[in-house]
């Protein structure tokens, strides 16, 4: 038996077949250990010819042709049924795998006898996800936020799918990925997470042709969301776990049309149409424990939705849209070759004052200034002010578009402000270890930007980590030694860590590293680069990155 079968549904993929196939054809696990199963769903372009050419050249490629079914579900099901691998890895026709993806995922899967393995996703369709903060050998939906990852770009034990009868809906079904994943998660006994190495590259197509970009009516879309809800209910008993799993679709999909920015972008009959559809679903599909467990502002949206108060939802969206984060660097210092940062994260109202809770008659009420004159939001009680509160610092390797989560201990607390007013804050230390940050390995050479994220009272915001002019001096770490230079620079004076090549510690290198961490020098270099002719600019940028990636950073 082969170790892995890659299943790729194809419909009118055209040149994307040739773009993406190299990443599948040359996996480090070895050609004798896996196969690639392309299922051509009745393509009308030259996809069949391109696939035939691949199969003729590569013995580990198989192509199955079928009549058009209208969606990726049936091709994936056919691929699973005909696969020869112990595990199945789904890949979309316009996506890629990193060179060691199958080897790393399969190793984790076999070591833990996993039913499902989630791998770190990167690309233009994927932002940072705390789900991939660390490797996890064994978890389930009961003890990990697996519902935050509902795409099928994962590795599945084939026998698990067949024995449990888990298949994709066939035909044009929106949210078919979520339906499939909901059924799989509630039945999986052992799930593993590979967080220390990117394996799946999920990119937005230049022509906007991704399946997830196709349009739909609210009736159709939320009709299929009902199927997701039913899949969760079928696999769980009523109670806290079921409520917890349903809370994700309520918060993300159901409330989306009545929250910023969508409810502010639509007007008139279009806005009312979405409102009517999601309100009916909220009343008919979700147990009371689902909205009751949401954080303060999100729970208020749920109440206004179920009460039928669209005008209040619009006004609440206008105000919450202007809530912004306040991130304070209380201390930053070097300790044993690591950077230790103490931060405090809070939220500010649109008027620039702290978002507060007010104590009245033994109850905590959500900020009366924020909610003033919003019908149905008067005296909105917050019985669990720290519920759902979390925060962390993130480090973005901008040149490689990778996000890493350093060790952090940010704890939520309330701060008395006087006269019965309280503020919810996140405070604590974050330790950035240049030798282990990048999935347990050294930070690669380049410029790494530090961000802060906070989720308080149902408002989530990400902000650049900025601070006062003081910053620890450059230091060396590792063997061979590498230079790490923390500095404030770029937009707003964001904290950035410039990391040099291992062993490059000459005096000129130190001077250059210090200079390129200085915003004025970087701006001058970028300006000079932009003024070069187009046919010269790209080779110069490529050569600069080859010397040191941080000398030609793409983002600030």
C-alpha positions in Angstrom: 0.0 0.0 0.0 1.2 3.5 -0.8 1.6 5.9 2.1 -0.3 8.8 0.6 -2.7 9.6 -2.3 -3.0 13.3 -3.3 -6.5 13.9 -4.7 -6.9 16.9 -7.0 -10.4 17.8 -8.4 -9.9 19.5 -11.8 -12.3 21.7 -13.8 -11.0 24.0 -16.6 -7.8 24.5 -14.6 -5.8 25.4 -17.8 -2.3 26.7 -17.0 -2.8 26.2 -13.3 -2.2 22.5 -13.8 1.3 23.2 -15.1 1.9 25.9 -12.4 1.0 23.8 -9.5 2.0 20.2 -10.5 5.7 20.6 -9.9 5.1 21.0 -6.1 3.1 17.8 -6.2 5.4 15.8 -8.5 8.6 16.1 -6.5 7.7 15.5 -2.8 10.5 14.5 -0.5 8.7 11.4 0.7 9.8 9.7 -2.6 7.8 8.8 -5.7 7.4 5.2 -4.7 5.6 6.2 -1.6 2.7 8.3 -3.0 0.5 8.9 -6.0 -1.3 11.9 -7.5 -4.9 11.3 -8.5 -6.3 14.0 -10.7 -10.1 13.7 -11.2 -11.1 15.7 -14.3 -14.7 16.8 -13.8 -15.7 17.2 -17.5 -13.4 20.1 -18.3 -14.1 21.9 -21.6 -10.7 23.5 -22.0 -7.3 21.8 -22.5 -7.1 20.4 -19.0 -7.5 16.8 -20.2 -4.6 17.2 -22.6 -2.4 18.7 -19.9 -3.3 16.0 -17.4 -2.6 13.3 -20.0 0.8 14.7 -20.7 1.6 14.6 -16.9 0.4 11.0 -16.6 2.5 9.9 -19.6 5.6 11.5 -18.1 5.2 10.5 -14.4 4.3 6.9 -13.4 3.0 8.1 -10.0 0.3 10.3 -11.7 -3.2 8.9 -12.5 -6.0 10.7 -14.3 -9.7 9.9 -14.0 -12.2 11.5 -16.4 -15.9 11.9 -15.5 -18.9 13.9 -16.7 -19.2 17.3 -15.2 -20.8 17.3 -11.7 -20.6 21.1 -11.2 -18.6 21.2 -8.0 -15.4 19.7 -6.4 -17.4 17.3 -4.1 -17.9 14.4 -6.5 -14.4 14.4 -7.9 -13.0 14.3 -4.4 -15.3 11.4 -3.5 -14.2 9.5 -6.6 -10.5 10.2 -5.7 -10.9 8.8 -2.2 -12.7 5.6 -3.5 -10.0 4.9 -6.0 -7.0 5.9 -3.9 -4.3 3.4 -3.1 -2.8 5.3 -0.2 -3.2 4.7 3.5 -3.8 8.5 3.8 -5.4 10.9 1.5 -4.3 14.6 1.0 -6.8 16.9 -0.7 -5.2 19.7 -2.9 -7.2 22.1 -5.0 -6.2 22.6 -8.6 -4.7 26.1 -8.1 -2.8 25.4 -4.8 0.6 23.9 -4.0 2.4 21.8 -1.4 5.8 22.7 0.0 8.5 20.2 -0.8 8.4 18.2 2.5 4.7 18.4 3.0 3.7 14.8 2.6 6.7 13.5 4.5 6.1 15.7 7.5 2.3 15.2 7.6 2.6 11.4 7.1 5.2 11.1 9.8 3.0 12.9 12.3 0.0 10.8 11.2 1.6 7.4 11.6 3.3 8.3 14.9 -0.1 9.1 16.4 -2.4 6.9 14.4 -4.2 10.1 13.5 -7.6 10.2 11.7 -6.9 13.8 10.5 -3.7 15.9 10.3 -3.9 19.6 9.9 -0.9 21.3 8.3 0.2 24.9 8.5 -1.3 26.9 5.7 0.3 29.9 4.0 -0.5 32.0 1.0 -2.6 34.9 -0.1 -5.9 33.2 1.0 -4.6 32.6 4.5 -3.8 34.9 7.4 -2.3 34.0 10.8 -4.1 31.3 12.7 -3.4 30.5 16.4 -4.4 26.9 15.6 -0.9 26.4 14.1 0.9 28.0 17.0 2.5 24.7 18.1 2.6 21.1 17.0 -0.1 19.0 18.6 0.2 15.2 18.6 -3.3 14.4 19.8 -6.5 16.5 20.1 -10.2 16.5 19.2 -12.9 19.1 18.8 -13.5 18.8 22.5 -10.1 20.3 23.5 -8.8 22.2 20.4 -10.3 25.0 18.2 -10.5 22.8 15.2 -13.7 24.5 14.0 -11.5 27.5 13.1 -10.1 25.4 10.2 -12.9 24.1 7.9 -11.2 23.8 4.6 -10.4 20.2 3.5 -6.8 20.9 2.6 -5.7 18.3 5.1 -4.5 14.7 5.4 -7.1 12.0 6.2 -6.8 8.4 7.1 -8.6 6.8 4.1 -10.1 3.9 6.2 -11.5 6.5 8.7 -13.4 8.3 5.8 -14.7 5.0 4.4 -15.6 3.3 7.6 -17.5 6.4 8.9 -19.1 7.0 5.6 -17.8 10.6 5.4 -18.2 12.1 1.9 -18.5 15.4 0.3 -22.0 16.6 -0.9 -22.1 16.2 -4.6 -23.3 18.7 -7.1 -23.3 22.6 -6.7 -23.4 22.8 -2.9 -21.9 25.9 -1.3 -20.0 25.2 2.0 -19.4 21.6 0.9 -16.0 21.9 2.7 -17.7 22.9 6.0 -20.2 20.1 5.7 -17.5 17.5 5.1 -15.2 18.9 7.9 -18.1 19.1 10.4 -18.9 15.4 9.8 -15.2 14.4 10.0 -14.3 16.4 13.2 -17.2 15.2 15.3 -16.3 11.6 14.5 -12.5 11.8 14.6 -10.9 10.1 17.7 -7.4 11.5 17.1 -6.4 14.7 15.3 -2.9 16.0 15.0 -1.7 19.5 14.1 1.6 20.3 12.3 2.3 23.9 13.2 6.1 24.2 13.0 6.4 24.0 9.2 4.3 25.4 6.3 2.9 22.6 4.1 0.0 24.0 2.1 0.1 27.1 -0.1 -3.4 28.5 -0.6 -3.3 31.3 -3.1 -5.9 33.6 -4.6 -6.0 33.3 -8.3 -5.3 36.3 -10.4 -8.5 35.8 -12.4 -10.6 35.4 -9.3 -11.5 31.8 -10.3 -11.2 30.1 -6.9 -14.2 28.0 -6.1 -14.8 29.8 -2.9 -15.1 33.1 -4.8 -18.3 32.0 -6.7 -21.4 34.1 -6.0 -24.5 32.8 -4.3 -27.9 34.1 -3.1 -28.5 34.4 0.7 -31.2 31.8 0.5 -28.9 29.3 -1.1 -25.8 30.1 1.0 -27.6 29.9 4.3 -29.7 26.9 3.2 -26.3 25.1 3.0 -25.2 26.5 6.3 -28.2 24.8 7.8 -26.7 21.5 6.6 -23.5 22.3 8.4 -25.5 22.9 11.6 -27.3 19.6 11.1 -24.1 17.8 10.6 -22.8 19.0 14.0 -26.1 18.2 15.7 -26.1 14.7 14.2 -22.6 14.0 15.6 -23.1 15.4 19.1 -25.5 15.4 22.0 -27.3 18.6 23.0 -25.3 20.4 25.6 -22.1 22.5 26.1 -20.0 20.7 23.5 -22.6 21.0 20.8 -23.2 24.7 21.7 -19.5 25.3 21.5 -19.1 23.8 18.1 -22.2 25.6 16.7 -20.9 29.0 18.1 -18.4 29.3 15.3 -20.9 29.3 12.5 -23.2 31.6 14.4 -20.4 34.1 15.1 -18.7 33.9 11.7 -21.3 33.1 9.0 -24.6 34.0 10.6 -23.7 37.4 12.1 -21.5 38.4 9.1 -24.4 40.1 7.1 -25.4 42.1 10.2 -21.9 43.2 11.3 -19.4 45.6 10.0 -18.4 45.9 7.2 -21.1 44.0 5.3 -24.2 45.5 7.0 -22.7 49.0 6.2 -21.9 48.1 2.6 -25.4 46.9 1.7 -28.5 49.1 1.7 -32.2 48.9 1.2 -33.8 45.7 0.0 -30.5 43.9 -0.3 -29.6 44.5 3.3 -33.1 43.5 4.5 -33.1 40.3 2.4 -29.9 39.1 4.2 -31.3 40.2 7.5 -34.5 38.2 7.1 -32.7 35.1 6.0 -30.1 35.0 8.9 -32.7 36.0 11.5 -35.0 33.1 10.5 -32.0 30.8 10.7 -31.0 32.1 14.1 -34.4 31.5 15.5 -34.9 28.1 13.9 -31.5 26.3 14.0 -29.5 27.3 17.1 -30.1 26.3 20.7 -30.2 29.2 23.3 -26.9 28.2 24.7 -25.1 29.2 21.5 -25.6 33.0 21.6 -25.6 33.0 25.4 -21.9 31.9 25.3 -20.8 34.7 23.0 -18.7 37.7 24.3 -20.4 40.9 25.2 -20.7 42.8 21.9 -21.2 39.7 19.8 -23.9 38.5 22.2 -25.6 41.9 21.8 -25.6 41.5 18.0 -27.3 38.1 18.5 -30.0 39.6 20.7 -30.7 42.5 18.3 -30.8 40.0 15.4 -33.3 37.7 17.1 -35.4 40.6 18.2 -35.6 41.9 14.6 -33.9 45.2 15.2 -32.0 45.9 12.0 -31.6 49.6 12.5 -29.9 49.0 15.9 -27.5 46.5 14.3 -26.5 49.0 11.6 -25.8 51.7 14.2 -23.9 49.3 16.4 -21.8 48.3 13.4 -21.0 52.0 12.7 -19.7 52.5 16.2 -17.8 49.2 16.7 -16.1 49.7 13.3 -14.3 52.7 14.8 -13.2 50.9 18.0 -9.4 50.7 17.8 -6.8 48.9 19.8 -4.4 50.5 22.3 -1.2 48.6 22.7 1.4 49.8 25.2 4.9 48.5 25.5 5.5 48.6 29.2 9.0 47.1 29.0 11.4 45.6 26.5 14.7 44.0 27.4 17.1 41.3 26.5 17.4 38.2 28.7 19.6 35.2 28.0 19.7 35.8 24.3 16.0 36.4 24.1 13.9 39.5 23.7 11.3 39.9 26.5 8.4 42.3 25.9 5.8 43.3 28.4 2.7 44.7 26.9 -0.8 45.9 27.8 -3.7 45.7 25.3 -7.0 47.5 25.6 -9.7 49.0 23.3 -10.6 52.6 22.7 -14.1 53.9 21.8 -14.6 56.0 18.6 -14.1 59.2 20.8 -10.6 58.0 21.9 -11.7 57.1 25.4 -11.3 53.6 26.9 -14.0 51.1 26.2 -15.4 50.5 29.6 -17.8 48.6 31.8 -20.0 50.5 34.3 -21.0 49.0 37.6 -24.7 49.7 38.6 -26.6 47.9 41.3 -24.1 45.1 41.4 -24.2 44.5 37.7 -21.6 45.3 35.0 -23.0 47.0 32.0 -21.4 47.5 28.6 -20.1 51.1 27.9 -23.2 53.4 28.0 -21.5 55.9 25.8 -20.8 53.4 23.1 -24.5 52.2 23.2 -26.2 55.6 23.7 -29.5 55.8 21.9 -29.3 52.3 20.3 -32.7 50.8 20.7 -32.6 47.4 22.5 -29.0 47.9 23.7 -29.8 49.8 26.9 -28.3 48.5 30.1 -26.6 45.6 28.3 -25.3 43.3 31.1 -21.9 41.7 30.8 -21.9 38.8 33.4 -18.6 37.4 32.2 -16.3 40.4 31.3 -13.3 38.2 30.7 -15.1 35.7 28.6 -13.4 35.1 25.2 -10.6 37.5 26.0 -7.2 36.6 24.6 -4.2 38.2 23.1 -0.7 37.5 21.8 2.2 39.0 19.9 2.9 37.7 16.4 6.1 37.9 14.4 5.7 38.2 10.6 8.5 37.1 8.4 7.4 39.5 5.6 9.8 38.3 3.0 8.4 34.7 3.2 4.9 35.7 4.4 5.1 33.4 7.4 3.6 34.1 10.8 5.0 32.8 14.1 3.7 32.8 17.6 6.3 33.4 20.3 5.8 32.2 23.9 3.4 34.5 25.6 1.6 34.8 28.9 -1.0 37.6 28.3 -3.8 37.4 30.9 -7.1 39.3 30.9 -8.0 41.5 33.9 -10.2 44.4 34.8 -8.8 47.7 35.8 -10.8 50.1 38.0 -11.0 53.6 36.6 -13.1 55.2 39.3 -16.7 56.1 39.7 -17.8 52.5 39.0 -16.0 52.3 35.7 -13.8 49.4 34.7 -11.7 48.6 31.8 -10.8 45.1 30.4 -7.1 44.7 29.6 -4.7 42.0 28.5 -1.3 42.2 30.2 1.8 40.0 30.3 5.2 39.0 28.9 6.1 37.7 25.5 9.5 36.0 24.9 11.0 36.0 21.4 13.7 33.5 21.1 15.6 33.9 17.8 16.8 30.3 18.0 13.4 28.6 18.3 10.8 31.1 17.0 10.4 29.7 13.5 8.7 26.4 14.4 11.5 25.4 16.8 14.3 26.5 14.5 16.3 29.7 14.1 14.7 32.8 12.6 15.9 33.1 9.0 17.8 36.1 7.8 15.7 39.1 7.0 13.4 41.6 8.7 10.7 40.3 10.9 7.8 42.6 12.0 6.1 42.3 15.4 2.4 42.7 15.7 -0.1 42.6 18.6 -3.5 41.0 18.6 -6.3 41.4 21.2 -9.8 40.0 21.5 -11.8 41.9 24.2 -15.6 42.0 24.8 -16.2 40.6 21.4 -13.9 43.0 19.5 -10.8 41.6 17.8 -8.1 43.9 16.5 -4.5 43.5 15.2 -2.1 46.4 15.4 1.6 47.1 14.8 3.6 46.9 18.0 5.0 50.4 18.5 6.7 52.0 21.4 9.1 54.6 22.7 12.6 55.2 21.2 14.4 52.9 23.6 15.2 49.5 22.3 17.9 47.0 23.3 21.1 47.1 21.4 21.9 44.5 18.7 23.1 41.2 20.0 24.5 37.9 18.8 23.0 34.4 19.4 23.4 30.9 18.2 26.3 28.8 16.8 27.5 30.0 14.4 26.6 33.3 15.8 24.1 35.6 14.0 23.4 39.2 14.7 19.9 40.2 15.8 19.1 44.0 15.7 15.8 45.1 17.3 14.7 48.6 16.3 11.6 50.8 15.9 11.0 51.8 12.3 8.6 51.9 9.3 4.9 53.0 9.6 4.2 54.2 13.1 7.6 53.1 14.4 6.8 49.4 14.4 9.2 46.9 16.2 11.2 45.0 13.7 13.9 42.4 14.2 16.6 42.4 11.6 18.4 39.0 11.6 21.7 38.6 9.8 23.2 35.6 8.1 24.9 33.0 10.4 28.6 33.8 10.9 28.4 37.2 9.1 29.7 39.3 11.9 32.3 41.5 10.2 32.4 45.2 11.1 30.9 46.2 7.7 28.1 43.7 8.2 27.2 45.1 11.6 27.2 48.7 10.2 25.0 47.6 7.2 22.6 45.7 9.5 22.2 48.8 11.7 21.8 51.1 8.8 19.2 49.0 7.0 17.1 48.8 10.2 17.0 52.6 10.1 13.8 53.8 8.3 15.4 56.7 6.5 18.0 54.5 4.9 15.5 51.8 4.0 13.2 54.5 2.4 16.2 55.8 0.3 17.0 52.3 -0.9 13.5 51.6 -1.9 13.2 54.9 -3.7 16.4 54.2 -5.6 15.1 50.7 -6.5 11.7 52.1 -7.8 13.6 54.5 -10.1 15.4 51.7 -11.9 14.0 50.6 -15.2 11.6 47.7 -14.9 13.8 45.2 -16.7 16.6 46.0 -14.3 14.6 46.3 -11.0 13.7 42.6 -10.7 17.3 41.2 -11.2 18.7 43.8 -8.7 16.0 42.9 -6.1 16.7 39.2 -6.6 20.5 39.7 -6.3 20.0 41.7 -3.1 17.9 39.0 -1.5 20.5 36.5 -2.4 23.1 38.5 -0.5 20.8 39.1 2.5 16.9 39.1 2.3 16.6 42.0 4.8 18.5 44.2 2.3 15.5 44.2 -0.1 12.5 43.5 2.2 9.3 43.7 0.2 7.0 45.0 3.0 7.3 47.5 5.8 
